[in-house]
Amino acid sequence: MSWKSTADHYSRMSIALHWLMVLLFVLIYAAIEFRGIFPKDSDGRNLMKDAHFMLGLTVFVLVWLRLLARTLGVAPKITPTPPAWQTALATLMHWALYLFMIAMPVLGYLILSNNGKSVFFYGFDLPPLTAKDVDFAKQIKEWHELGGTIGYWLIGLHALAGLAHHYLIKDNTLLRMLPRRG
């Protein structure tokens, strides 16, 4: 699988990681939103929370591969070339999404650590990173929840921008991130 993007298309690795992250975000948000259908401390609710934690840490691992793939090669050119303000806004959006993909799993891990809990990660219990501090855990949880809300907006605006570029502006922005046909 190619790691290097070309002048007209993202690498297969970048494309695969991008769409895998989309799937992970759907599952992460679904797990935390649907946990409420189960009673507190039930197996179903705990499964949803464990899935949320595990998939969040998966994003944390994969974002570093995405950043590596981004540094290899060049970003494909957008045709026709967008105005400078759109390019600057897109760059800001991408870095905000990367920050989101790094900060949210770290905050989530810190919530559990400060509650004195380990994190289940694909068959392993990762130890707490800090000493127990329940009050600080509550504060971090507020930041994490705010970040989750911001994430809805970032992801939604990113998707909306891709669709607007494809259907309204009619440039190749979206096509650069779609798997090649044939």
C-alpha positions in Angstrom: 0.0 0.0 0.0 1.4 3.3 -1.1 2.3 5.9 1.6 3.2 8.7 -0.8 0.6 11.0 -2.1 0.9 12.2 -5.7 0.2 15.6 -7.3 -3.4 14.6 -8.1 -4.4 12.1 -5.5 -3.8 11.1 -1.8 -2.0 7.9 -1.1 -3.9 4.7 -0.6 -2.7 4.7 3.0 -4.0 8.2 3.6 -7.3 7.4 2.0 -7.7 4.1 4.0 -6.8 5.9 7.3 -9.2 8.8 6.5 -12.2 6.5 5.9 -11.2 4.2 8.8 -11.2 7.3 11.1 -14.7 8.2 9.8 -15.9 4.7 10.8 -14.2 4.9 14.2 -15.8 8.3 14.9 -19.2 7.0 14.1 -18.6 4.0 16.4 -17.1 6.2 19.2 -20.0 8.6 19.2 -22.6 5.9 18.9 -21.1 4.0 21.8 -21.1 6.9 24.1 -24.5 8.2 23.0 -26.2 4.8 23.1 -24.8 3.8 26.5 -27.8 5.6 28.0 -30.2 2.9 26.8 -28.7 0.5 29.3 -29.1 0.8 33.1 -26.2 2.1 35.1 -23.5 -0.6 35.9 -25.2 -3.1 33.5 -23.1 -5.2 31.2 -24.5 -3.5 28.1 -23.6 0.0 29.5 -20.1 -1.1 30.5 -19.6 -2.7 27.0 -20.6 0.6 25.4 -18.2 2.6 27.6 -15.3 0.1 27.1 -15.9 0.3 23.3 -15.8 4.1 23.5 -12.5 4.1 25.4 -10.9 1.4 23.3 -11.9 3.0 20.0 -10.8 6.4 21.2 -7.4 5.1 21.9 -7.4 3.4 18.5 -7.9 6.9 17.0 -4.9 8.1 19.1 -2.7 5.4 17.7 -3.9 5.9 14.1 -3.6 9.7 14.0 0.1 9.4 14.3 0.1 7.2 11.2 -2.1 9.8 9.4 0.4 12.5 10.3 3.3 10.4 9.0 1.4 9.7 5.8 0.7 13.4 5.5 4.4 14.3 5.7 5.3 11.9 2.9 4.9 13.3 -0.5 2.9 16.4 -1.4 -0.7 17.3 -0.8 -2.6 16.8 -4.1 -3.4 20.0 -5.9 -7.0 21.2 -5.9 -8.3 22.0 -9.4 -9.3 24.7 -10.0 -7.1 26.4 -7.4 -9.2 27.8 -4.6 -8.8 31.3 -3.2 -6.1 31.8 -0.5 -8.7 32.3 2.2 -10.2 28.8 1.5 -6.8 27.2 1.6 -6.0 28.9 4.9 -9.4 27.9 6.3 -8.9 24.3 5.2 -5.5 24.1 6.7 -6.9 25.5 10.0 -9.7 22.9 9.9 -7.3 20.0 9.3 -5.0 21.0 12.2 -8.0 21.4 14.4 -9.1 17.9 13.5 -5.7 16.5 14.2 -5.6 18.3 17.6 -9.0 16.8 18.3 -7.8 13.3 17.4 -4.9 13.7 19.8 -6.4 15.6 22.7 -9.7 13.7 23.1 -8.2 10.2 23.7 -5.6 11.8 26.1 -8.4 13.5 28.0 -10.4 10.3 28.1 -7.5 8.3 29.5 -6.9 11.0 32.1 -10.5 10.9 33.2 -10.2 7.2 33.9 -6.7 7.5 35.4 -7.9 10.2 37.8 -10.8 8.0 38.8 -8.3 5.2 39.6 -9.4 3.0 36.7 -7.4 1.2 34.1 -8.3 1.3 30.4 -9.2 -1.8 28.5 -7.4 -1.9 25.1 -7.8 -5.0 23.0 -7.3 -7.5 25.7 -4.9 -5.5 27.8 -5.6 -3.3 30.9 -3.6 -0.2 30.5 -2.6 1.2 33.9 -3.8 4.6 35.2 -1.4 7.4 34.3 -1.9 9.5 37.4 -2.8 9.1 41.1 -6.5 9.1 41.9 -8.1 12.6 42.0 -11.8 12.4 41.5 -12.4 16.1 41.6 -9.9 16.7 38.8 -11.4 13.8 36.9 -14.8 15.6 36.9 -13.1 18.8 35.6 -11.4 16.8 32.8 -14.7 15.1 32.0 -16.2 18.5 31.4 -13.4 19.4 29.0 -13.8 16.0 27.3 -17.5 16.5 26.8 -17.0 20.0 25.5 -14.4 18.6 23.1 -16.9 16.0 22.0 -19.4 18.7 21.1 -16.8 20.7 19.3 -15.8 17.4 17.5 -19.4 17.0 16.2 -19.1 20.5 14.6 -15.5 20.0 13.3 -16.4 16.7 11.7 -19.8 18.0 10.4 -18.2 21.1 8.9 -15.4 19.1 7.3 -17.9 16.7 5.7 -20.1 19.6 4.6 -17.1 21.4 3.1 -16.1 18.3 1.1 -19.6 18.0 -0.3 -19.8 21.7 -1.1 -16.6 21.5 -3.0 -17.8 18.5 -4.9 -21.4 19.6 -5.7 -21.4 23.4 -5.6 -17.8 24.5 -6.4 -17.2 21.4 -8.6 -13.5 21.1 -7.9 -11.6 17.9 -7.2 -11.3 18.3 -3.4 -13.4 15.3 -2.5 -12.2 13.2 -5.4 -8.6 13.4 -4.1 -9.7 11.5 -1.0 -11.9 8.8 -2.7 -10.4 5.4 -3.7 -9.5 5.3 -7.3 -11.8 3.4 -9.6 -10.6 0.5 -11.6 
